[in-house]
Amino acid sequence: MKTTILVLCLAVICLVTNAQKTPPVVVSKAFAEKFKSAEKVKWSMEDAKEWEAEFMLNGKESSASYDLSGKWLETEMEIKKADLPAAVKTSLDKEFAGAKIEEVNHIDSPDFTGYEIGLESKGKNYEVKATKEGKLTSKEEPKEKKDKD
């Protein structure tokens, strides 16, 4: 009897663990249609209403987020600091003189297309969004630093 209960508990744990790594079919289908050449795709739940795929696209680290209905929410693609437009670099230099840029992503969403820059300035970490014209649209201290594998 104890063995049966143990086997059932392990089976439930495996199902729950696996279920959290596999998005609904509608989400994976929407992703496959939008990112046909994506490689090394890893799924995770960002929260109860959002799935995120981390993947390689044309040799660049990327991620895409979807809601539970398969609606695309956002794409982020890691880029080199040197690839930031001059207008963005100028705005960052004015607003965050001497800051160290730690990470740069090109982001695309239904509401915004531009850049997300992770930087450190005067001992604080910031996440800054900027348009390609250099307009800084948001500046915030992230609640927690994301762990990138």
N, C-alpha and C positions, 0 to 999 in steps of 0.2 A: 504494500500500500504506500509506504514512504517513497519507494522508487517511482511509482506511478505519479505521485504528487510532484516529486522533484522533476521528472521528465516534463510534465505539463507546465510547471513554472518556467523551466528553461525554454520551452517552446513559445510561451507567451512573451518572455523577455526577447527572444530572437525576433518574433513577429513585430513587436513594438519598436525595437531598434531598427529593423529593416524598413518598417513603414515610415519612419522619420527621415530616411535617406532617399526615399522614392516619391517624387511628386505625383500629383494626380495626372492621369493620362492627358487631360486637356492642357495642362501646363507643359508637360514634356513635348507634346505635339506642337504647341505654339512656339516653343523654343526651337525645335528642329526645323520648323518652317522659316524662322527668322535667321537662324545661324546654321546654315547647311554645312559649312566647312569647319564647324567647331570640333576641337579635339580635347581629349582628357577632361571630360565633363564630370564635375563633382557637384552634387546637389546638397543643399542644407535648408532648413527652415529658419528664416530670419526671425519670424514671430508666428503667432497662430494664424495670420492672414497673408503671409508672404513667403515665397520660395525664392532661393537664389541659386543660380548655377555659376560655378567658377569654371573657367575653361581657357584654352589657348585658341586664339584666332589670328591667323597669319603671323604666328610666332610671338604674339603679344598676350600677356596675362589679361584676362577680361572677366567680367561678371555681368550677369543679367538678372533682373528681379521681375517676378510675376506674382499677381494675386491668385487666389484660389480658383478663379474662373478662367485663368489662362491669359488675362490681360497683361500685356507688357507694361512694366512700370519704369524701368531704367536700365541703361547699359553703362558700364564703366570699362575703360580700356587704359591700362597703364601705358604712359608715354615717358620719354626721357625729358629731363628738365630743360635740356637744350632745345627741345621741340616746342616749348611754350612760345606763343607769339610775343613779339617785342613789347606790344602794348600791355600785355599782362605782366611781364617782367617789370616794366616801368611802374605800374600801379602797385605791385608788391613792394618794390624798393621804396616807394613813397610812404606807404602805409606801415610797412614792417621793415624798416631799415636795419640791415645787419642780420636779418632772419636766415635760418638754415632751412632750405627746402628739403623735406624728407621724402615726399611722395607726390607724384603728379598723375592725375587721371583725366582723360577726356571723358566727359559724361554726356549722355543723351537721354532725354526723357520727353514725355509729351509737353511738359511745361518749360523745359530749359535745355539748352545745348551750350556747352562751354567746358570749363575746366574746374576740377576740384584739386586743391593743393593742400597737402598736409605740411605744416611748417612749425618750427620752434622759434619763438621770439621772446627774449627776456625771461627765459626759464619757463614759459608757458607754451603748450601745444595748441595750435589752431587748425581748423579746417576752413578753408576759404574757397568760395566759389567765384569764378570770374568768367565774363563773356570773352569772346575772342578779341573784342575791341578794348578789353582791359578794364571794364566796369566791374568792380567788386560787388557782388550781389548779396553775399552773406559772409560773416566772420563769426565763428563760434568755437568755443573750446569743446572738443568732443567729450562726452560723458565718460567714455572708456576708449582706450586705444585699441583699434582692431588688430587682431593677430593674423597676419598674412603668412600662410604656409609657403 
